[in-house]
């Protein structure tokens, strides 16, 4: 199997993005694809041959982390489910925080409309919880 290095360098693997990693699993003499969807909490060693990225998800209330080598032939593709802006490169603090608090801190980016003049228009979507806070104060 040959890995296209330039294609892998174009993957949007950044801390804070939610991705779905499709991995080849060998069962007997057949291969199948299995998805692992979660939050990227770390991307290490850039794009050199030993580069890795860590993906974390919550499964039945238990945190599960997997470390994927970027240039592994067992990884079929990586799909970006959601883009988020993270202020740190390593999101290890996510291990200690409840999921609701993490979602509140991260600003979700949402692409709006079609491409205009060959570029994507991206705006930060800010969720306000003023109505809920005002009812709690009263």
ABEGO torsion letter per residue (X at the ends): XBBBAAAAAABBBBBGBBBBBBBBBBBEABBBBBBBBBBBABBBGEABAABBBBBBBBBGGBBBBBBBBAABAABABBBBABBBBBABABAAAAAABBAAAAAAABBBBBBBEBBBGGBBBBBBBBBBAAAAAAAAAX
